[in-house]
Amino acid sequence: MPRNENPAPPKTAHRLLPSTMKTLWGLAHATFADGAITIVCQELNAVAVALATQSPDCAEIQMGRPRPTGAPEALLH
């Protein structure tokens, strides 16, 4: 996976797209609120975000987290 060489710092994104970032943070808080979705789905969402943002370090960390929660192995390939 190619590394994004020039990622926009979060502060830059907030400054340039305040409404969008407010919406995204609201979605993140709702998604990860206690009881909103299962822990398996929370961990799989974190993997999806790490892969979508092309962050190899985050992807490596997140890929190991769903297995202990009972995520089906087929979803992690």
RAQUIUR-V792544 format. One record per pair of residues at least 6 apart in sequence whose ideal C-beta (glycine too) atoms are under 7 Angstrom apart, sorted by the first residue. I is the first residue (numbers start at 1). GAP is how many residues later the second one is. Records with the same first field share a line. If there is no record, write none. Layout:
I: GAP + GAP
//
This chain:
1: 53 + 55 + 58
2: 52
3: 51 + 53
4: 50
13: 8
14: 7
30: 6
31: 6 + 14
32: 10
39: 30
40: 26 + 29 + 30 + 31
43: 22 + 23 + 26 + 28
44: 22 + 27 + 31
46: 16 + 19
47: 15 + 16 + 19
50: 8 + 9 + 12
51: 8
63: 13
66: 10
//
